[in-house]
Amino acid sequence: MGFIVIDEISFLKFNPDAVRFLTSLSEWASKSLDNALSSSTLRMVDVYDKDLKVFKYEYAVRRLKEELLNVKVSDRSSCVLLIQIKDLNQMNEEMQKKALKAMAFVISHTLRSGDTVAQYTEKDTFLAILPGTDLTGADIAIKRILEQVKAFAFKPFEQSDKTLDVSISSRLLEPQHETEADVFGERQKTLKH
């Protein structure tokens, strides 16, 4: 979306030509605004996973880049969480879908509305971007997610009382981080909670 600023109009009187000119200008501005809004709506449809009700990975990468830039130019902390469902591949297909939906629901409703939650590159992993949050705040978010998962007591495994369990790692975004790879590196070795 943008603005059009008219500092000066080269005529002093309103005549039919001036009215036609202003009409054309206002129609052009209206069409530009409509195009911007419809483009924004189309992009939103493309970045949101309707089944899980979280953002898609591509959008999360874009948000991560924005947040890395914010960390560089401001003095505010931001963190990311990687939340991995343990043993997802041991569930049948139907239970995998239910487990993913349940986990997406728990994460989305446990974190703040301004946080970005998306499915990560692996099917069993979610990414959460927490703007303005330091590691202490990330640890609080992790504890809340773990409490909610435990309280949910979802039992997706066939013929077992085993409940859904997750591993969660947190990373502080630092000014020297340039890309997603800089942030996560060898992420599998650091899933800790």
N, CA, C and O of each residue as an XYZ file, in Angstrom:
772
protein
N       0.844     -1.160      0.000
C       0.000      0.000      0.000
C       0.896      1.232      0.000
O       1.991      1.213      0.562
N       0.427      2.297     -0.630
C       1.239      3.494     -0.688
C       0.387      4.744     -0.639
O      -0.835      4.687     -0.504
N       1.057      5.864     -0.751
C       0.376      7.155     -0.690
C       0.750      7.970     -1.915
O       1.843      7.833     -2.465
N      -0.161      8.804     -2.322
C       0.113      9.763     -3.380
C       0.009     11.140     -2.746
O      -1.015     11.487     -2.158
N       1.061     11.914     -2.867
C       1.072     13.263     -2.306
C       1.076     14.252     -3.455
O       1.958     14.223     -4.314
N       0.098     15.116     -3.463
C       0.044     16.176     -4.468
C       0.323     17.473     -3.730
O      -0.511     17.979     -2.979
N       1.508     17.993     -3.961
C       1.902     19.234     -3.291
C       1.241     20.454     -3.923
O       0.917     21.431     -3.247
N       1.055     20.373     -5.208
C       0.579     21.557     -5.904
C      -0.177     21.121     -7.154
O       0.204     20.152     -7.810
N      -1.238     21.834     -7.476
C      -1.960     21.615     -8.718
C      -1.778     22.876     -9.549
O      -1.946     23.996     -9.067
N      -1.432     22.658    -10.809
C      -1.011     23.795    -11.640
C      -2.141     24.733    -12.075
O      -1.899     25.631    -12.882
N      -3.322     24.563    -11.586
C      -4.424     25.450    -11.946
C      -5.053     26.010    -10.682
O      -4.945     25.417     -9.608
N      -5.685     27.109    -10.809
C      -6.314     27.730     -9.665
C      -7.825     27.572     -9.682
O      -8.465     27.655     -8.633
N      -8.400     27.347    -10.844
C      -9.852     27.256    -10.954
C     -10.241     25.815    -11.266
O      -9.517     25.087    -11.945
N     -11.393     25.430    -10.756
C     -11.949     24.148    -11.143
C     -12.751     24.342    -12.420
O     -13.748     25.065    -12.445
N     -12.310     23.701    -13.450
C     -13.047     23.708    -14.708
C     -13.292     22.251    -15.102
O     -12.798     21.353    -14.420
N     -14.019     21.994    -16.154
C     -14.314     20.600    -16.525
C     -13.061     19.749    -16.733
O     -13.054     18.571    -16.376
N     -12.008     20.324    -17.301
C     -10.761     19.564    -17.502
C     -10.118     19.196    -16.163
O      -9.617     18.084    -15.992
N     -10.135     20.126    -15.229
C      -9.550     19.861    -13.912
C     -10.336     18.776    -13.179
O      -9.743     17.920    -12.523
N     -11.654     18.806    -13.284
C     -12.493     17.790    -12.646
C     -12.219     16.424    -13.267
O     -12.113     15.433    -12.544
N     -12.101     16.352    -14.604
C     -11.781     15.084    -15.270
C     -10.419     14.570    -14.814
O     -10.245     13.374    -14.584
N      -9.458     15.480    -14.684
C      -8.128     15.097    -14.239
C      -8.171     14.517    -12.822
O      -7.579     13.470    -12.562
N      -8.867     15.190    -11.913
C      -8.978     14.709    -10.542
C      -9.758     13.403    -10.468
O      -9.448     12.543     -9.644
N     -10.767     13.246    -11.320
C     -11.527     11.988    -11.370
C     -10.629     10.846    -11.815
O     -10.640      9.772    -11.214
N      -9.859     11.073    -12.853
C      -8.923     10.038    -13.331
C      -7.896      9.692    -12.264
O      -7.574      8.523    -12.048
N      -7.394     10.710    -11.608
C      -6.403     10.493    -10.556
C      -6.988      9.689     -9.397
O      -6.335      8.782     -8.880
N      -8.204     10.011     -8.990
C      -8.827      9.286     -7.880
C      -9.168      7.849     -8.279
O      -9.049      6.941     -7.457
N      -9.589      7.629     -9.526
C      -9.860      6.264    -10.002
C      -8.575      5.430    -10.009
O      -8.574      4.263     -9.617
N      -7.484      6.053    -10.463
C      -6.198      5.356    -10.491
C      -5.768      4.985     -9.063
O      -5.296      3.874     -8.820
N      -5.934      5.918     -8.132
C      -5.571      5.651     -6.736
C      -6.446      4.548     -6.152
O      -5.956      3.691     -5.417
N      -7.731      4.565     -6.475
C      -8.645      3.535     -5.987
C      -8.262      2.162     -6.518
O      -8.251      1.187     -5.767
N      -7.950      2.079     -7.804
C      -7.529      0.795     -8.384
C      -6.216      0.306     -7.761
O      -6.050     -0.886     -7.505
N      -5.302      1.221     -7.524
C      -4.033      0.841     -6.896
C      -4.265      0.280     -5.497
O      -3.651     -0.713     -5.109
N      -5.152      0.920     -4.747
C      -5.473      0.446     -3.408
C      -6.149     -0.920     -3.461
O      -5.813     -1.805     -2.675
N      -7.097     -1.100     -4.380
C      -7.757     -2.406     -4.542
C      -6.758     -3.492     -4.905
O      -6.820     -4.599     -4.369
N      -5.836     -3.184     -5.813
C      -4.812     -4.165     -6.200
C      -3.929     -4.544     -5.021
O      -3.603     -5.717     -4.835
N      -3.543     -3.557     -4.227
C      -2.700     -3.836     -3.063
C      -3.430     -4.719     -2.059
O      -2.843     -5.653     -1.512
N      -4.708     -4.430     -1.812
C      -5.485     -5.229     -0.857
C      -5.712     -6.648     -1.371
O      -5.580     -7.603     -0.606
N      -6.051     -6.804     -2.647
C      -6.276     -8.154     -3.179
C      -4.976     -8.935     -3.229
O      -4.974    -10.142     -2.985
N      -3.877     -8.276     -3.538
C      -2.572     -8.946     -3.530
C      -2.230     -9.417     -2.125
O      -1.723    -10.524     -1.944
N      -2.504     -8.588     -1.139
C      -2.256     -8.961      0.256
C      -3.107    -10.156      0.656
O      -2.625    -11.060      1.338
N      -4.367    -10.170      0.237
C      -5.259    -11.284      0.547
C      -4.778    -12.569     -0.113
O      -4.776    -13.624      0.521
N      -4.375    -12.495     -1.367
C      -3.878    -13.679     -2.070
C      -2.614    -14.226     -1.417
O      -2.454    -15.439     -1.281
N      -1.718    -13.329     -1.015
C      -0.500    -13.781     -0.338
C      -0.843    -14.468      0.967
O      -0.208    -15.461      1.323
N      -1.840    -13.959      1.694
C      -2.233    -14.549      2.966
C      -2.769    -15.959      2.760
O      -2.481    -16.854      3.556
N      -3.550    -16.167      1.696
C      -4.080    -17.491      1.401
C      -2.927    -18.456      1.145
O      -2.982    -19.618      1.548
N      -1.892    -17.976      0.479
C      -0.769    -18.821      0.103
C       0.169    -19.128      1.273
O       0.920    -20.100      1.198
N       0.155    -18.350      2.330
C       1.107    -18.537      3.427
C       0.513    -19.249      4.634
O       1.232    -19.527      5.594
N      -0.770    -19.548      4.610
C      -1.435    -20.107      5.779
C      -1.892    -21.535      5.504
O      -2.550    -21.791      4.496
N      -1.553    -22.457      6.382
C      -1.980    -23.843      6.270
C      -3.364    -23.968      6.894
O      -3.515    -23.850      8.110
N      -4.366    -24.204      6.067
C      -5.753    -24.232      6.548
C      -6.030    -25.418      7.462
O      -6.851    -25.319      8.374
N      -5.353    -26.541      7.226
C      -5.589    -27.728      8.054
C      -5.045    -27.554      9.465
O      -5.743    -27.808     10.447
N      -3.788    -27.117      9.557
C      -3.158    -26.978     10.874
C      -3.436    -25.635     11.531
O      -3.253    -25.479     12.739
N      -3.880    -24.663     10.733
C      -4.153    -23.312     11.221
C      -2.894    -22.638     11.766
O      -2.926    -21.942     12.781
N      -1.782    -22.866     11.058
C      -0.513    -22.189     11.318
C       0.048    -21.737      9.974
O      -0.466    -22.118      8.922
N       1.098    -20.930     10.011
C       1.710    -20.465      8.779
C       2.544    -21.564      8.132
O       2.977    -22.511      8.790
N       2.757    -21.417      6.834
C       3.607    -22.349      6.105
C       5.065    -21.959      6.294
O       5.384    -20.837      6.687
N       5.934    -22.907      6.007
C       7.375    -22.731      6.196
C       7.918    -21.511      5.435
O       8.726    -20.758      5.978
N       7.488    -21.316      4.208
C       8.003    -20.218      3.385
C       7.742    -18.864      4.034
O       8.597    -17.979      4.013
N       6.557    -18.714      4.608
C       6.240    -17.459      5.293
C       7.090    -17.307      6.554
O       7.552    -16.210      6.871
N       7.290    -18.402      7.262
C       8.099    -18.345      8.486
C       9.526    -17.911      8.177
O      10.128    -17.160      8.944
N      10.067    -18.377      7.061
C      11.426    -17.970      6.678
C      11.458    -16.473      6.398
O      12.401    -15.784      6.788
N      10.432    -15.974      5.726
C      10.360    -14.534      5.461
C      10.277    -13.741      6.771
O      10.959    -12.729      6.934
N       9.432    -14.211      7.704
C       9.315    -13.538      9.005
C      10.618    -13.616      9.788
O      10.991    -12.665     10.476
N      11.317    -14.755      9.684
C      12.595    -14.915     10.370
C      13.610    -13.903      9.843
O      14.354    -13.301     10.618
N      13.638    -13.719      8.531
C      14.555    -12.731      7.946
C      14.218    -11.327      8.440
O      15.115    -10.542      8.749
N      12.913    -11.010      8.514
C      12.497     -9.704      9.031
C      12.942     -9.536     10.481
O      13.413     -8.470     10.877
N      12.789    -10.590     11.259
C      13.152    -10.514     12.673
C      14.664    -10.406     12.850
O      15.133     -9.706     13.748
N      15.433    -11.095     11.999
C      16.900    -10.970     12.040
C      17.315     -9.535     11.739
O      18.232     -9.009     12.369
N      16.646     -8.901     10.782
C      16.927     -7.507     10.470
C      16.560     -6.605     11.649
O      17.304     -5.680     11.975
N      15.424     -6.868     12.287
C      15.022     -6.083     13.466
C      16.048     -6.199     14.591
O      16.344     -5.215     15.269
N      16.585     -7.393     14.787
C      17.582     -7.596     15.845
C      18.849     -6.798     15.531
O      19.479     -6.250     16.435
N      19.223     -6.734     14.248
C      20.421     -5.992     13.859
C      20.272     -4.492     14.083
O      21.198     -3.837     14.562
N      19.104     -3.948     13.736
C      18.942     -2.496     13.787
C      18.422     -1.977     15.125
O      18.506     -0.781     15.403
N      17.890     -2.862     15.946
C      17.372     -2.406     17.237
C      18.126     -3.120     18.361
O      18.926     -4.026     18.123
N      17.857     -2.701     19.550
C      18.524     -3.307     20.702
C      17.561     -4.240     21.431
O      17.586     -4.333     22.658
N      16.721     -4.921     20.676
C      15.733     -5.777     21.311
C      16.037     -7.237     20.996
O      16.513     -7.568     19.910
N      15.759     -8.087     21.950
C      15.999     -9.522     21.795
C      14.824    -10.184     21.107
O      13.683     -9.733     21.207
N      15.124    -11.257     20.411
C      14.092    -12.111     19.838
C      14.597    -13.538     19.872
O      15.797    -13.791     19.763
N      13.670    -14.464     20.024
C      14.024    -15.882     20.081
C      13.172    -16.670     19.107
O      12.122    -16.219     18.649
N      13.658    -17.860     18.808
C      12.867    -18.820     18.050
C      12.834    -20.125     18.830
O      13.766    -20.459     19.561
N      11.745    -20.848     18.656
C      11.603    -22.168     19.263
C      11.409    -23.182     18.149
O      10.716    -22.910     17.169
N      12.016    -24.343     18.298
C      11.735    -25.482     17.444
C      11.068    -26.527     18.322
O      11.651    -26.988     19.303
N       9.852    -26.897     17.971
C       9.066    -27.835     18.772
C       8.875    -29.098     17.942
O       8.223    -29.072     16.899
N       9.443    -30.190     18.408
C       9.394    -31.445     17.658
C       8.544    -32.470     18.404
O       8.734    -32.707     19.597
N       7.603    -33.073     17.678
C       6.783    -34.134     18.253
C       7.606    -35.412     18.231
O       8.060    -35.853     17.176
N       7.791    -36.000     19.402
C       8.571    -37.240     19.481
C       7.755    -38.417     18.941
O       6.552    -38.520     19.182
N       8.422    -39.283     18.222
C       7.851    -40.552     17.737
C       6.616    -40.371     16.849
O       5.731    -41.227     16.850
N       6.544    -39.287     16.103
C       5.397    -39.082     15.219
C       5.295    -40.196     14.180
O       4.194    -40.611     13.817
N       6.444    -40.680     13.702
C       6.426    -41.720     12.663
C       5.939    -43.076     13.182
O       5.697    -43.984     12.387
N       5.793    -43.227     14.496
C       5.275    -44.481     15.060
C       3.749    -44.494     15.139
O       3.148    -45.489     15.544
N       3.137    -43.390     14.753
C       1.668    -43.302     14.762
C       1.143    -43.643     13.374
O       1.847    -43.491     12.376
N      -0.108    -44.109     13.323
C      -0.707    -44.327     12.004
C      -1.036    -42.964     11.386
O      -1.023    -41.945     12.075
N      -1.325    -42.955     10.105
C      -1.524    -41.705      9.352
C      -2.618    -40.818      9.949
O      -2.441    -39.605     10.060
N      -3.723    -41.406     10.325
C      -4.830    -40.636     10.903
C      -4.416    -39.995     12.227
O      -4.726    -38.830     12.477
N      -3.726    -40.743     13.063
C      -3.283    -40.202     14.354
C      -2.191    -39.147     14.169
O      -2.101    -38.210     14.961
N      -1.362    -39.289     13.136
C      -0.359    -38.260     12.854
C      -1.048    -36.924     12.567
O      -0.644    -35.881     13.080
N      -2.089    -36.976     11.743
C      -2.814    -35.740     11.423
C      -3.427    -35.129     12.675
O      -3.357    -33.918     12.882
N      -4.027    -35.975     13.507
C      -4.632    -35.475     14.746
C      -3.576    -34.898     15.687
O      -3.792    -33.861     16.315
N      -2.428    -35.582     15.779
C      -1.346    -35.101     16.650
C      -0.807    -33.760     16.159
O      -0.547    -32.864     16.962
N      -0.638    -33.620     14.849
C      -0.149    -32.355     14.294
C      -1.147    -31.226     14.551
O      -0.756    -30.120     14.922
N      -2.444    -31.510     14.351
C      -3.461    -30.487     14.611
C      -3.510    -30.117     16.089
O      -3.628    -28.944     16.441
N      -3.419    -31.124     16.947
C      -3.444    -30.866     18.391
C      -2.239    -30.033     18.808
O      -2.368    -29.091     19.590
N      -1.064    -30.383     18.283
C       0.156    -29.647     18.650
C       0.099    -28.218     18.125
O       0.473    -27.281     18.829
N      -0.365    -28.050     16.892
C      -0.488    -26.705     16.329
C      -1.448    -25.860     17.172
O      -1.193    -24.683     17.426
N      -2.550    -26.473     17.600
C      -3.520    -25.773     18.443
C      -2.890    -25.366     19.776
O      -3.020    -24.220     20.207
N      -2.212    -26.307     20.419
C      -1.593    -26.028     21.722
C      -0.578    -24.903     21.602
O      -0.585    -23.974     22.410
N       0.293    -24.977     20.603
C       1.341    -23.952     20.451
C       0.709    -22.592     20.169
O       1.043    -21.598     20.815
N      -0.206    -22.554     19.199
C      -0.823    -21.280     18.804
C      -1.574    -20.611     19.946
O      -1.550    -19.387     20.078
N      -2.237    -21.407     20.768
C      -3.032    -20.835     21.853
C      -2.236    -20.598     23.126
O      -2.711    -19.922     24.039
N      -1.045    -21.141     23.195
C      -0.206    -20.921     24.362
C       0.660    -19.676     24.196
O       0.922    -18.961     25.164
N       1.101    -19.422     22.972
C       1.962    -18.269     22.717
C       1.133    -17.008     22.495
O      -0.091    -17.066     22.382
N       1.815    -15.876     22.435
C       1.138    -14.591     22.231
C       0.607    -14.481     20.805
O       1.058    -15.193     19.908
N      -0.340    -13.598     20.609
C      -0.940    -13.437     19.279
C       0.048    -12.866     18.263
O      -0.112    -13.098     17.065
N       1.052    -12.133     18.705
C       2.045    -11.562     17.794
C       3.162    -12.513     17.414
O       3.994    -12.186     16.569
N       3.191    -13.689     18.029
C       4.212    -14.681     17.708
C       3.809    -15.426     16.435
O       2.624    -15.631     16.174
N       4.792    -15.823     15.660
C       4.542    -16.547     14.420
C       4.774    -18.033     14.656
O       5.846    -18.439     15.105
N       3.763    -18.840     14.350
C       3.866    -20.296     14.475
C       3.706    -20.896     13.089
O       2.763    -20.576     12.366
N       4.644    -21.778     12.723
C       4.609    -22.395     11.394
C       5.103    -23.826     11.478
O       5.823    -24.200     12.403
N       4.700    -24.622     10.490
C       5.268    -25.956     10.396
C       6.653    -25.800      9.788
O       6.833    -25.057      8.822
N       7.626    -26.495     10.349
C       9.008    -26.383      9.890
C       9.241    -27.331      8.725
O       8.284    -27.902      8.203
N      10.471    -27.512      8.309
C      10.780    -28.334      7.135
C      10.400    -29.793      7.334
O       9.958    -30.453      6.394
N      10.566    -30.298      8.542
C      10.154    -31.674      8.818
C       8.704    -31.677      9.270
O       8.238    -30.737      9.914
N       8.008    -32.730      8.929
C       6.584    -32.836      9.247
C       6.331    -32.787     10.752
O       5.299    -32.278     11.188
N       7.259    -33.310     11.546
C       7.041    -33.427     12.989
C       7.487    -32.207     13.793
O       7.471    -32.238     15.023
N       7.883    -31.133     13.109
C       8.486    -29.989     13.800
C       7.760    -28.686     13.479
O       7.367    -28.436     12.340
N       7.595    -27.868     14.507
C       7.011    -26.537     14.361
C       8.059    -25.499     14.732
O       8.933    -25.742     15.565
N       7.955    -24.345     14.100
C       8.830    -23.210     14.375
C       7.978    -22.103     14.968
O       6.903    -21.799     14.451
N       8.449    -21.502     16.045
C       7.759    -20.353     16.635
C       8.752    -19.200     16.730
O       9.834    -19.354     17.296
N       8.392    -18.064     16.186
C       9.222    -16.865     16.246
C       8.622    -15.958     17.307
O       7.454    -15.579     17.230
N       9.442    -15.613     18.307
C       8.969    -14.823     19.449
C       9.650    -13.455     19.447
O      10.696    -13.295     20.075
N       9.083    -12.472     18.761
C       9.696    -11.134     18.732
C       9.707    -10.496     20.120
O       8.752    -10.627     20.887
N      10.795     -9.809     20.424
C      10.888     -9.101     21.694
C      11.019    -10.002     22.908
O      10.712     -9.586     24.025
N      11.472    -11.238     22.702
C      11.590    -12.199     23.798
C      13.039    -12.635     23.952
O      13.688    -13.016     22.978
N      13.542    -12.577     25.178
C      14.899    -13.070     25.438
C      14.829    -14.544     25.833
O      13.752    -15.140     25.820
N      15.979    -15.133     26.186
C      16.003    -16.563     26.523
C      15.183    -16.886     27.764
O      14.603    -17.969     27.854
N      15.124    -15.962     28.725
C      14.305    -16.176     29.918
C      12.826    -16.258     29.530
O      12.097    -17.134     29.994
N      12.405    -15.344     28.684
C      11.031    -15.373     28.199
C      10.751    -16.624     27.376
O       9.659    -17.188     27.448
N      11.742    -17.057     26.588
C      11.584    -18.282     25.792
C      11.433    -19.494     26.711
O      10.631    -20.386     26.437
N      12.204    -19.526     27.801
C      12.081    -20.635     28.754
C      10.685    -20.665     29.395
O      10.130    -21.738     29.634
N      10.133    -19.499     29.667
C       8.773    -19.427     30.213
C       7.780    -19.977     29.184
O       6.882    -20.744     29.531
N       7.948    -19.580     27.919
C       7.066    -20.080     26.853
C       7.195    -21.594     26.715
O       6.195    -22.288     26.528
N       8.421    -22.108     26.806
C       8.657    -23.557     26.710
C       7.933    -24.278     27.845
O       7.262    -25.284     27.616
N       8.068    -23.768     29.058
C       7.403    -24.399     30.203
C       5.884    -24.406     30.026
O       5.220    -25.394     30.339
N       5.343    -23.298     29.523
C       3.894    -23.228     29.305
C       3.443    -24.233     28.245
O       2.408    -24.881     28.403
N       4.219    -24.362     27.165
C       3.872    -25.329     26.119
C       3.933    -26.747     26.675
O       3.030    -27.550     26.438
N       4.995    -27.055     27.414
C       5.126    -28.402     27.979
C       3.992    -28.712     28.960
O       3.477    -29.830     28.985
N       3.607    -27.719     29.767
C       2.482    -27.907     30.689
C       1.188    -28.190     29.930
O       0.408    -29.060     30.317
N       0.969    -27.445     28.846
C      -0.251    -27.632     28.058
C      -0.260    -28.996     27.356
O      -1.300    -29.650     27.282
N       0.889    -29.417     26.848
C       0.976    -30.737     26.205
C       0.677    -31.830     27.228
O      -0.058    -32.776     26.945
N       1.253    -31.686     28.414
C       1.021    -32.679     29.467
C      -0.451    -32.675     29.896
O      -1.042    -33.738     30.089
N      -1.035    -31.503     30.042
C      -2.438    -31.400     30.452
C      -3.373    -31.940     29.367
O      -4.440    -32.475     29.667
N      -2.967    -31.796     28.117
C      -3.778    -32.274     26.997
C      -3.893    -33.798     27.028
O      -4.930    -34.350     26.662
N      -2.832    -34.477     27.465
C      -2.803    -35.939     27.640
C      -3.336    -36.690     26.413
O      -4.140    -37.614     26.536
N      -2.879    -36.281     25.249
C      -3.291    -36.904     23.998
C      -2.563    -38.239     23.844
O      -1.339    -38.296     23.967
N      -3.304    -39.303     23.578
C      -2.730    -40.651     23.449
C      -2.884    -41.140     22.010
O      -3.843    -41.843     21.690
N      -1.945    -40.770     21.150
C      -2.075    -41.098     19.732
C      -1.505    -42.463     19.332
O      -1.629    -42.858     18.172
N      -0.895    -43.177     20.248
C      -0.243    -44.437     19.914
C      -1.223    -45.602     20.070
O      -1.956    -45.691     21.055
N      -1.217    -46.485     19.085
C      -2.105    -47.644     19.118
C      -1.717    -48.576     20.255
O      -0.536    -48.844     20.472
N      -2.707    -49.063     20.973
C      -2.527    -50.059     22.028
C      -1.434    -49.669     23.025
O      -0.578    -50.476     23.389
N      -1.490    -48.412     23.450
C      -0.491    -47.940     24.404
C      -1.070    -46.774     25.195
O      -1.911    -46.024     24.699
N      -0.607    -46.637     26.423
C      -1.014    -45.497     27.237
C      -0.024    -44.341     27.127
O      -0.133    -43.346     27.844
N       0.932    -44.483     26.232
C       1.944    -43.451     26.018
C       1.280    -42.183     25.468
O       0.492    -42.243     24.525
N       1.608    -41.044     26.070
C       1.020    -39.777     25.635
C       1.962    -39.038     24.690
O       3.145    -39.361     24.577
N       1.411    -38.056     24.030
C       2.173    -37.218     23.112
C       3.269    -36.494     23.894
O       3.018    -35.955     24.972
N       4.473    -36.486     23.349
C       5.590    -35.819     24.006
C       6.337    -34.994     22.967
O       6.325    -35.318     21.779
N       6.979    -33.938     23.418
C       7.700    -33.047     22.506
C       9.092    -32.734     23.025
O       9.373    -32.833     24.220
N       9.960    -32.350     22.088
C      11.267    -31.784     22.413
C      11.252    -30.345     21.929
O      10.772    -30.055     20.833
N      11.776    -29.450     22.745
C      11.763    -28.038     22.370
C      13.152    -27.448     22.561
O      13.773    -27.615     23.610
N      13.628    -26.758     21.536
C      14.895    -26.031     21.668
C      14.622    -24.554     21.418
O      13.711    -24.193     20.673
N      15.420    -23.714     22.046
C      15.273    -22.273     21.849
C      16.587    -21.710     21.336
O      17.666    -22.211     21.654
N      16.473    -20.666     20.542
C      17.648    -19.976     20.023
C      17.424    -18.475     20.158
O      16.346    -17.967     19.848
N      18.430    -17.787     20.614
C      18.400    -16.335     20.655
C      18.881    -15.828     19.303
O      19.938    -16.243     18.828
N      18.121    -14.941     18.681
C      18.563    -14.349     17.421
C      19.604    -13.297     17.741
O      19.382    -12.426     18.582
N      20.737    -13.379     17.070
C      21.850    -12.469     17.344
C      22.181    -11.659     16.101
O      21.928    -12.109     14.984
N      22.749    -10.456     16.284
C      23.040     -9.587     15.137
C      23.926    -10.229     14.060
O      23.822     -9.876     12.886
N      24.787    -11.160     14.450
C      25.662    -11.773     13.441
C      24.949    -12.841     12.612
O      25.485    -13.286     11.597
N      23.763    -13.257     13.021
C      23.001    -14.228     12.232
C      22.512    -13.561     10.954
O      21.928    -12.478     10.989
N      22.756    -14.219      9.830
C      22.323    -13.693      8.537
C      21.171    -14.490      7.950
O      20.272    -13.926      7.326
N      21.199    -15.816      8.153
C      20.221    -16.693      7.513
C      19.660    -17.685      8.521
O      20.091    -17.748      9.672
N      18.699    -18.445      8.060
C      18.105    -19.509      8.868
C      19.168    -20.519      9.295
O      19.146    -21.004     10.426
N      20.089    -20.833      8.400
C      21.153    -21.798      8.711
C      22.044    -21.284      9.843
O      22.498    -22.068     10.677
N      22.294    -19.983      9.877
C      23.093    -19.402     10.970
C      22.379    -19.568     12.310
O      23.018    -19.789     13.338
N      21.063    -19.461     12.291
C      20.291    -19.546     13.529
C      20.237    -20.981     14.042
O      20.449    -21.228     15.229
N      19.953    -21.924     13.146
C      19.696    -23.293     13.590
C      20.896    -24.220     13.519
O      20.999    -25.135     14.336
N      21.799    -24.023     12.585
C      22.992    -24.865     12.499
C      22.654    -26.334     12.621
O      21.825    -26.848     11.870
N      23.288    -27.013     13.559
C      23.024    -28.437     13.786
C      21.936    -28.567     14.851
O      22.210    -28.934     15.994
N      20.734    -28.270     14.469
C      19.632    -28.184     15.429
C      19.293    -29.481     16.121
O      18.862    -29.455     17.274
N      19.468    -30.608     15.475
C      19.083    -31.881     16.082
C      19.850    -32.169     17.375
O      19.338    -32.836     18.274
N      21.065    -31.667     17.457
C      21.876    -31.944     18.658
C      21.453    -31.121     19.858
O      21.896    -31.376     20.978
N      20.594    -30.129     19.629
C      20.282    -29.237     20.737
C      18.839    -29.299     21.212
O      18.449    -28.504     22.067
N      18.040    -30.211     20.689
C      16.684    -30.345     21.213
C      16.803    -30.832     22.654
O      17.309    -31.927     22.901
N      16.346    -30.033     23.593
C      16.728    -30.297     24.977
C      15.588    -30.555     25.939
O      15.773    -31.346     26.863
N      14.439    -29.956     25.792
C      13.382    -30.053     26.812
C      12.506    -31.252     26.598
O      11.571    -31.479     27.366
